[in-house]
Amino acid sequence: MKNILLRASIVLSLSAGANAALVTYDPFLVGSNPGAGEYTATQITGQGPTLLGYTGNWINGTPLGVVTSTGLSYPGLLTSGGALLGNSGGSREGRLLSTPFTATTSGTFYLSVLINLSVSSGGNYKAFELHNGGFTDATQRILQIGEGGTGTDFNGTTNFGLRLFSNDSFRINLGPADTSTNLFVVRFDLSTTNNADVVTVYRNPSLSSEPAVPAGTLTNFNLAFDRTSVANFQANGDTITVDEIRIGDTYASVLPAPAPEPATAALLLLGAAATLFRRRRV
């Protein structure tokens, strides 16, 4: 079965000329082998399994941030492993990227992440974040996607939102928060030209192709970040769960579909092979 799936994947990739690539990925696998990318289902701070695009251990946290054995799922998206649960009480955990995004980084990149809230009624701050150089809100927090906090964080405490640089001038309202598992996709168009970077965000977009109309776009700044993080400063028991953190060079690379069932894979293999055969005969 595995050989059929592998051959189908190879032929389909060749026929499509695919060259999309992930540069960072954390599915929060649970197990006892860090060398295989696995976490123990315990506090995440101090753990550093071998993963694409990351280096070192998770840092800056407390026992409130834990890896759970049950992960998030989203229709049509490949998911596996557990998830990172940010418990109530005041905690922020983060891990360094092995290749930071700097002022000299240029090109288009995409980030996707699954976020689930236990309660959507607001309260204190809870979010997935990007930081640069440290974890200070005012000067080192580069991007936030979340809910709660002050009214300036996310266009009201009961809405999902995105904000850059802890600056209300760079803020996008992503609509009312809920307790469903939400998929957020962020597009980064990065340039070495001063103040020419662009951030575009989608909430629960189509997985098949990048939508023509985003939830919002921000421009006129320079963007750099060197770590991903998760924060929860609730004091009332509310939690945030984050899963399937991906950064890639195309929209498709951060939204992979599950592998087809063996029978479907065999049909895809035959169809793709027939297409290649016809092309060779022309």
Contacts in CASP RR format, 6 or more apart in sequence:
PFRMAT RR
TARGET T0000
AUTHOR 0000-0000-0000
METHOD contacts of the structure
MODEL  1
MKNILLRASIVLSLSAGANAALVTYDPFLVGSNPGAGEYTATQITGQGPT
LLGYTGNWINGTPLGVVTSTGLSYPGLLTSGGALLGNSGGSREGRLLSTP
FTATTSGTFYLSVLINLSVSSGGNYKAFELHNGGFTDATQRILQIGEGGT
GTDFNGTTNFGLRLFSNDSFRINLGPADTSTNLFVVRFDLSTTNNADVVT
VYRNPSLSSEPAVPAGTLTNFNLAFDRTSVANFQANGDTITVDEIRIGDT
YASVLPAPAPEPATAALLLLGAAATLFRRRRV
1 262 0 8 1.000
4 262 0 8 1.000
4 265 0 8 1.000
4 266 0 8 1.000
4 269 0 8 1.000
5 259 0 8 1.000
5 260 0 8 1.000
5 262 0 8 1.000
5 265 0 8 1.000
7 269 0 8 1.000
8 260 0 8 1.000
8 265 0 8 1.000
8 266 0 8 1.000
8 268 0 8 1.000
8 269 0 8 1.000
8 272 0 8 1.000
9 259 0 8 1.000
9 265 0 8 1.000
11 268 0 8 1.000
11 269 0 8 1.000
11 272 0 8 1.000
11 273 0 8 1.000
11 276 0 8 1.000
12 18 0 8 1.000
12 268 0 8 1.000
12 269 0 8 1.000
12 272 0 8 1.000
14 272 0 8 1.000
14 276 0 8 1.000
15 272 0 8 1.000
15 275 0 8 1.000
15 276 0 8 1.000
18 252 0 8 1.000
20 248 0 8 1.000
20 249 0 8 1.000
20 250 0 8 1.000
20 252 0 8 1.000
20 253 0 8 1.000
21 248 0 8 1.000
21 249 0 8 1.000
21 250 0 8 1.000
21 253 0 8 1.000
22 52 0 8 1.000
22 246 0 8 1.000
22 247 0 8 1.000
22 248 0 8 1.000
22 253 0 8 1.000
22 254 0 8 1.000
23 52 0 8 1.000
23 53 0 8 1.000
23 99 0 8 1.000
23 109 0 8 1.000
23 247 0 8 1.000
23 248 0 8 1.000
23 249 0 8 1.000
24 51 0 8 1.000
24 52 0 8 1.000
24 53 0 8 1.000
24 54 0 8 1.000
24 97 0 8 1.000
24 228 0 8 1.000
24 245 0 8 1.000
24 246 0 8 1.000
24 247 0 8 1.000
24 248 0 8 1.000
25 51 0 8 1.000
25 52 0 8 1.000
25 53 0 8 1.000
25 245 0 8 1.000
25 246 0 8 1.000
25 247 0 8 1.000
26 51 0 8 1.000
26 54 0 8 1.000
26 95 0 8 1.000
26 228 0 8 1.000
26 244 0 8 1.000
26 245 0 8 1.000
27 79 0 8 1.000
27 80 0 8 1.000
27 81 0 8 1.000
27 82 0 8 1.000
27 243 0 8 1.000
27 244 0 8 1.000
28 39 0 8 1.000
28 67 0 8 1.000
28 71 0 8 1.000
28 81 0 8 1.000
28 82 0 8 1.000
28 83 0 8 1.000
28 84 0 8 1.000
28 243 0 8 1.000
29 36 0 8 1.000
29 37 0 8 1.000
29 38 0 8 1.000
29 39 0 8 1.000
29 49 0 8 1.000
29 80 0 8 1.000
29 81 0 8 1.000
29 82 0 8 1.000
30 38 0 8 1.000
30 39 0 8 1.000
30 40 0 8 1.000
30 41 0 8 1.000
30 67 0 8 1.000
30 68 0 8 1.000
30 69 0 8 1.000
30 81 0 8 1.000
30 82 0 8 1.000
31 38 0 8 1.000
31 39 0 8 1.000
31 40 0 8 1.000
31 41 0 8 1.000
32 38 0 8 1.000
32 40 0 8 1.000
34 47 0 8 1.000
34 48 0 8 1.000
34 49 0 8 1.000
34 50 0 8 1.000
35 49 0 8 1.000
35 50 0 8 1.000
36 49 0 8 1.000
36 50 0 8 1.000
37 49 0 8 1.000
37 50 0 8 1.000
37 51 0 8 1.000
38 49 0 8 1.000
39 47 0 8 1.000
39 48 0 8 1.000
39 49 0 8 1.000
39 67 0 8 1.000
40 47 0 8 1.000
40 67 0 8 1.000
41 66 0 8 1.000
41 67 0 8 1.000
41 68 0 8 1.000
41 69 0 8 1.000
42 66 0 8 1.000
42 67 0 8 1.000
43 62 0 8 1.000
43 63 0 8 1.000
43 65 0 8 1.000
43 66 0 8 1.000
44 58 0 8 1.000
44 61 0 8 1.000
44 65 0 8 1.000
44 66 0 8 1.000
44 67 0 8 1.000
44 84 0 8 1.000
44 93 0 8 1.000
45 57 0 8 1.000
45 58 0 8 1.000
45 59 0 8 1.000
45 60 0 8 1.000
45 61 0 8 1.000
45 62 0 8 1.000
45 63 0 8 1.000
45 65 0 8 1.000
45 93 0 8 1.000
46 57 0 8 1.000
46 58 0 8 1.000
46 59 0 8 1.000
47 57 0 8 1.000
47 58 0 8 1.000
47 67 0 8 1.000
48 54 0 8 1.000
48 56 0 8 1.000
48 57 0 8 1.000
48 58 0 8 1.000
48 95 0 8 1.000
53 97 0 8 1.000
53 98 0 8 1.000
53 99 0 8 1.000
53 247 0 8 1.000
54 95 0 8 1.000
54 96 0 8 1.000
54 97 0 8 1.000
54 98 0 8 1.000
55 96 0 8 1.000
55 97 0 8 1.000
55 98 0 8 1.000
56 95 0 8 1.000
56 96 0 8 1.000
57 95 0 8 1.000
58 93 0 8 1.000
58 94 0 8 1.000
58 95 0 8 1.000
59 93 0 8 1.000
59 94 0 8 1.000
59 95 0 8 1.000
59 96 0 8 1.000
60 92 0 8 1.000
60 93 0 8 1.000
60 94 0 8 1.000
60 135 0 8 1.000
60 229 0 8 1.000
61 91 0 8 1.000
61 92 0 8 1.000
61 93 0 8 1.000
61 94 0 8 1.000
62 90 0 8 1.000
62 91 0 8 1.000
64 86 0 8 1.000
64 87 0 8 1.000
64 88 0 8 1.000
64 89 0 8 1.000
64 90 0 8 1.000
64 91 0 8 1.000
64 232 0 8 1.000
65 84 0 8 1.000
65 85 0 8 1.000
65 86 0 8 1.000
65 87 0 8 1.000
65 91 0 8 1.000
65 93 0 8 1.000
65 230 0 8 1.000
65 232 0 8 1.000
66 84 0 8 1.000
66 85 0 8 1.000
66 86 0 8 1.000
66 87 0 8 1.000
67 82 0 8 1.000
67 83 0 8 1.000
67 84 0 8 1.000
67 85 0 8 1.000
68 82 0 8 1.000
68 83 0 8 1.000
68 84 0 8 1.000
68 85 0 8 1.000
68 241 0 8 1.000
69 81 0 8 1.000
69 82 0 8 1.000
70 82 0 8 1.000
70 83 0 8 1.000
71 79 0 8 1.000
71 81 0 8 1.000
71 82 0 8 1.000
71 83 0 8 1.000
71 241 0 8 1.000
71 243 0 8 1.000
72 79 0 8 1.000
72 83 0 8 1.000
72 114 0 8 1.000
72 116 0 8 1.000
72 181 0 8 1.000
72 241 0 8 1.000
72 243 0 8 1.000
72 244 0 8 1.000
73 79 0 8 1.000
73 181 0 8 1.000
74 114 0 8 1.000
74 181 0 8 1.000
74 183 0 8 1.000
74 244 0 8 1.000
76 207 0 8 1.000
76 257 0 8 1.000
76 258 0 8 1.000
77 114 0 8 1.000
77 183 0 8 1.000
77 207 0 8 1.000
77 244 0 8 1.000
77 255 0 8 1.000
77 256 0 8 1.000
77 257 0 8 1.000
77 258 0 8 1.000
78 256 0 8 1.000
78 257 0 8 1.000
78 258 0 8 1.000
78 259 0 8 1.000
79 114 0 8 1.000
79 243 0 8 1.000
79 244 0 8 1.000
82 243 0 8 1.000
83 114 0 8 1.000
83 241 0 8 1.000
83 242 0 8 1.000
83 243 0 8 1.000
84 93 0 8 1.000
84 230 0 8 1.000
84 241 0 8 1.000
84 242 0 8 1.000
84 243 0 8 1.000
85 239 0 8 1.000
85 240 0 8 1.000
85 241 0 8 1.000
86 93 0 8 1.000
86 126 0 8 1.000
86 230 0 8 1.000
86 232 0 8 1.000
86 239 0 8 1.000
86 240 0 8 1.000
86 241 0 8 1.000
86 242 0 8 1.000
87 232 0 8 1.000
87 237 0 8 1.000
87 239 0 8 1.000
88 232 0 8 1.000
88 234 0 8 1.000
88 235 0 8 1.000
88 236 0 8 1.000
88 237 0 8 1.000
88 238 0 8 1.000
88 239 0 8 1.000
89 232 0 8 1.000
89 233 0 8 1.000
89 234 0 8 1.000
89 235 0 8 1.000
89 237 0 8 1.000
90 231 0 8 1.000
90 232 0 8 1.000
90 233 0 8 1.000
90 234 0 8 1.000
90 235 0 8 1.000
91 231 0 8 1.000
91 232 0 8 1.000
91 233 0 8 1.000
92 129 0 8 1.000
92 135 0 8 1.000
92 229 0 8 1.000
92 230 0 8 1.000
92 231 0 8 1.000
92 232 0 8 1.000
93 229 0 8 1.000
93 230 0 8 1.000
93 231 0 8 1.000
94 131 0 8 1.000
94 135 0 8 1.000
94 227 0 8 1.000
94 228 0 8 1.000
94 229 0 8 1.000
94 230 0 8 1.000
95 227 0 8 1.000
95 228 0 8 1.000
95 229 0 8 1.000
96 226 0 8 1.000
96 227 0 8 1.000
97 225 0 8 1.000
97 226 0 8 1.000
97 227 0 8 1.000
97 228 0 8 1.000
100 132 0 8 1.000
100 224 0 8 1.000
100 225 0 8 1.000
100 226 0 8 1.000
101 109 0 8 1.000
101 188 0 8 1.000
101 190 0 8 1.000
101 223 0 8 1.000
101 224 0 8 1.000
101 225 0 8 1.000
101 226 0 8 1.000
102 224 0 8 1.000
103 192 0 8 1.000
103 222 0 8 1.000
103 224 0 8 1.000
104 192 0 8 1.000
105 190 0 8 1.000
105 224 0 8 1.000
106 190 0 8 1.000
106 191 0 8 1.000
106 192 0 8 1.000
107 189 0 8 1.000
107 190 0 8 1.000
107 191 0 8 1.000
108 187 0 8 1.000
108 188 0 8 1.000
108 189 0 8 1.000
108 190 0 8 1.000
108 249 0 8 1.000
108 250 0 8 1.000
109 187 0 8 1.000
109 188 0 8 1.000
109 190 0 8 1.000
109 247 0 8 1.000
109 248 0 8 1.000
109 249 0 8 1.000
110 185 0 8 1.000
110 186 0 8 1.000
110 187 0 8 1.000
110 188 0 8 1.000
110 246 0 8 1.000
110 247 0 8 1.000
110 248 0 8 1.000
110 249 0 8 1.000
110 250 0 8 1.000
110 251 0 8 1.000
110 253 0 8 1.000
110 254 0 8 1.000
111 185 0 8 1.000
111 186 0 8 1.000
111 188 0 8 1.000
111 245 0 8 1.000
111 246 0 8 1.000
111 247 0 8 1.000
111 248 0 8 1.000
111 254 0 8 1.000
112 183 0 8 1.000
112 184 0 8 1.000
112 185 0 8 1.000
112 186 0 8 1.000
112 244 0 8 1.000
112 245 0 8 1.000
112 246 0 8 1.000
112 254 0 8 1.000
112 255 0 8 1.000
113 128 0 8 1.000
113 145 0 8 1.000
113 183 0 8 1.000
113 184 0 8 1.000
113 242 0 8 1.000
113 243 0 8 1.000
113 244 0 8 1.000
113 245 0 8 1.000
113 246 0 8 1.000
114 181 0 8 1.000
114 182 0 8 1.000
114 183 0 8 1.000
114 184 0 8 1.000
114 242 0 8 1.000
114 243 0 8 1.000
114 244 0 8 1.000
115 128 0 8 1.000
115 145 0 8 1.000
115 146 0 8 1.000
115 181 0 8 1.000
115 182 0 8 1.000
115 184 0 8 1.000
115 240 0 8 1.000
115 241 0 8 1.000
115 242 0 8 1.000
116 179 0 8 1.000
116 180 0 8 1.000
116 181 0 8 1.000
116 182 0 8 1.000
116 240 0 8 1.000
116 241 0 8 1.000
116 243 0 8 1.000
117 126 0 8 1.000
117 147 0 8 1.000
117 177 0 8 1.000
117 178 0 8 1.000
117 179 0 8 1.000
117 238 0 8 1.000
117 239 0 8 1.000
117 240 0 8 1.000
117 241 0 8 1.000
118 179 0 8 1.000
118 237 0 8 1.000
118 238 0 8 1.000
118 239 0 8 1.000
118 240 0 8 1.000
118 241 0 8 1.000
119 179 0 8 1.000
119 238 0 8 1.000
120 147 0 8 1.000
120 158 0 8 1.000
120 176 0 8 1.000
120 177 0 8 1.000
120 178 0 8 1.000
120 179 0 8 1.000
121 158 0 8 1.000
122 147 0 8 1.000
122 148 0 8 1.000
122 149 0 8 1.000
122 157 0 8 1.000
122 158 0 8 1.000
122 177 0 8 1.000
122 238 0 8 1.000
123 148 0 8 1.000
123 149 0 8 1.000
123 157 0 8 1.000
123 234 0 8 1.000
123 236 0 8 1.000
123 238 0 8 1.000
124 148 0 8 1.000
124 149 0 8 1.000
124 233 0 8 1.000
124 234 0 8 1.000
124 235 0 8 1.000
124 236 0 8 1.000
124 238 0 8 1.000
125 148 0 8 1.000
125 149 0 8 1.000
125 150 0 8 1.000
125 153 0 8 1.000
125 231 0 8 1.000
125 232 0 8 1.000
125 233 0 8 1.000
125 234 0 8 1.000
126 146 0 8 1.000
126 147 0 8 1.000
126 148 0 8 1.000
126 231 0 8 1.000
126 232 0 8 1.000
126 233 0 8 1.000
126 234 0 8 1.000
126 238 0 8 1.000
126 239 0 8 1.000
126 240 0 8 1.000
127 144 0 8 1.000
127 145 0 8 1.000
127 146 0 8 1.000
127 147 0 8 1.000
127 153 0 8 1.000
127 230 0 8 1.000
127 231 0 8 1.000
127 240 0 8 1.000
128 144 0 8 1.000
128 145 0 8 1.000
128 146 0 8 1.000
128 184 0 8 1.000
128 228 0 8 1.000
128 229 0 8 1.000
128 230 0 8 1.000
128 240 0 8 1.000
128 242 0 8 1.000
128 245 0 8 1.000
129 141 0 8 1.000
129 142 0 8 1.000
129 143 0 8 1.000
129 144 0 8 1.000
129 145 0 8 1.000
129 228 0 8 1.000
129 229 0 8 1.000
129 230 0 8 1.000
129 231 0 8 1.000
130 141 0 8 1.000
130 142 0 8 1.000
130 143 0 8 1.000
130 225 0 8 1.000
130 227 0 8 1.000
130 228 0 8 1.000
130 229 0 8 1.000
131 140 0 8 1.000
131 141 0 8 1.000
131 142 0 8 1.000
131 225 0 8 1.000
131 226 0 8 1.000
131 227 0 8 1.000
131 229 0 8 1.000
132 140 0 8 1.000
132 142 0 8 1.000
132 224 0 8 1.000
132 225 0 8 1.000
132 226 0 8 1.000
132 227 0 8 1.000
133 140 0 8 1.000
133 226 0 8 1.000
133 227 0 8 1.000
134 140 0 8 1.000
134 227 0 8 1.000
135 141 0 8 1.000
135 229 0 8 1.000
137 166 0 8 1.000
138 166 0 8 1.000
141 165 0 8 1.000
141 166 0 8 1.000
142 164 0 8 1.000
142 165 0 8 1.000
142 223 0 8 1.000
142 224 0 8 1.000
142 225 0 8 1.000
143 162 0 8 1.000
143 163 0 8 1.000
143 164 0 8 1.000
143 186 0 8 1.000
143 199 0 8 1.000
143 225 0 8 1.000
144 153 0 8 1.000
144 154 0 8 1.000
144 161 0 8 1.000
144 162 0 8 1.000
144 163 0 8 1.000
144 164 0 8 1.000
144 166 0 8 1.000
145 160 0 8 1.000
145 161 0 8 1.000
145 162 0 8 1.000
145 174 0 8 1.000
145 184 0 8 1.000
145 186 0 8 1.000
145 201 0 8 1.000
146 153 0 8 1.000
146 154 0 8 1.000
146 160 0 8 1.000
146 161 0 8 1.000
146 162 0 8 1.000
146 177 0 8 1.000
146 240 0 8 1.000
147 154 0 8 1.000
147 157 0 8 1.000
147 158 0 8 1.000
147 159 0 8 1.000
147 160 0 8 1.000
147 161 0 8 1.000
147 177 0 8 1.000
148 154 0 8 1.000
148 156 0 8 1.000
148 157 0 8 1.000
148 158 0 8 1.000
148 177 0 8 1.000
149 157 0 8 1.000
149 233 0 8 1.000
150 157 0 8 1.000
151 157 0 8 1.000
152 168 0 8 1.000
152 171 0 8 1.000
153 161 0 8 1.000
153 163 0 8 1.000
154 160 0 8 1.000
154 161 0 8 1.000
154 162 0 8 1.000
154 163 0 8 1.000
154 171 0 8 1.000
154 173 0 8 1.000
154 174 0 8 1.000
155 161 0 8 1.000
155 171 0 8 1.000
155 172 0 8 1.000
155 173 0 8 1.000
155 175 0 8 1.000
158 176 0 8 1.000
158 177 0 8 1.000
159 173 0 8 1.000
159 174 0 8 1.000
159 175 0 8 1.000
159 176 0 8 1.000
159 177 0 8 1.000
160 174 0 8 1.000
160 175 0 8 1.000
160 176 0 8 1.000
160 177 0 8 1.000
160 182 0 8 1.000
160 203 0 8 1.000
161 171 0 8 1.000
161 172 0 8 1.000
161 173 0 8 1.000
161 174 0 8 1.000
161 175 0 8 1.000
162 171 0 8 1.000
162 172 0 8 1.000
162 174 0 8 1.000
162 184 0 8 1.000
162 186 0 8 1.000
162 199 0 8 1.000
162 201 0 8 1.000
162 218 0 8 1.000
163 170 0 8 1.000
163 171 0 8 1.000
163 172 0 8 1.000
164 170 0 8 1.000
164 171 0 8 1.000
164 199 0 8 1.000
164 218 0 8 1.000
164 221 0 8 1.000
164 223 0 8 1.000
165 221 0 8 1.000
170 218 0 8 1.000
170 221 0 8 1.000
172 201 0 8 1.000
172 215 0 8 1.000
172 216 0 8 1.000
172 217 0 8 1.000
172 218 0 8 1.000
174 184 0 8 1.000
174 201 0 8 1.000
174 203 0 8 1.000
174 215 0 8 1.000
175 203 0 8 1.000
182 203 0 8 1.000
182 204 0 8 1.000
183 203 0 8 1.000
183 204 0 8 1.000
183 205 0 8 1.000
184 201 0 8 1.000
184 202 0 8 1.000
184 203 0 8 1.000
185 201 0 8 1.000
185 202 0 8 1.000
185 205 0 8 1.000
185 251 0 8 1.000
185 254 0 8 1.000
185 255 0 8 1.000
186 199 0 8 1.000
186 200 0 8 1.000
186 201 0 8 1.000
186 202 0 8 1.000
187 198 0 8 1.000
187 199 0 8 1.000
187 200 0 8 1.000
187 201 0 8 1.000
187 202 0 8 1.000
187 210 0 8 1.000
187 214 0 8 1.000
187 251 0 8 1.000
188 197 0 8 1.000
188 198 0 8 1.000
188 199 0 8 1.000
188 223 0 8 1.000
189 197 0 8 1.000
189 198 0 8 1.000
189 199 0 8 1.000
189 200 0 8 1.000
190 197 0 8 1.000
190 223 0 8 1.000
191 197 0 8 1.000
194 222 0 8 1.000
195 220 0 8 1.000
195 221 0 8 1.000
195 222 0 8 1.000
197 219 0 8 1.000
197 221 0 8 1.000
197 222 0 8 1.000
197 223 0 8 1.000
198 217 0 8 1.000
198 218 0 8 1.000
198 219 0 8 1.000
199 217 0 8 1.000
199 218 0 8 1.000
199 219 0 8 1.000
199 223 0 8 1.000
200 214 0 8 1.000
200 216 0 8 1.000
200 217 0 8 1.000
200 218 0 8 1.000
201 214 0 8 1.000
201 215 0 8 1.000
201 216 0 8 1.000
201 217 0 8 1.000
202 210 0 8 1.000
202 211 0 8 1.000
202 214 0 8 1.000
202 215 0 8 1.000
203 215 0 8 1.000
205 211 0 8 1.000
207 255 0 8 1.000
207 257 0 8 1.000
209 251 0 8 1.000
210 251 0 8 1.000
228 245 0 8 1.000
230 240 0 8 1.000
230 242 0 8 1.000
232 238 0 8 1.000
232 239 0 8 1.000
232 240 0 8 1.000
246 253 0 8 1.000
246 254 0 8 1.000
246 255 0 8 1.000
247 254 0 8 1.000
248 254 0 8 1.000
259 265 0 8 1.000
260 268 0 8 1.000
END
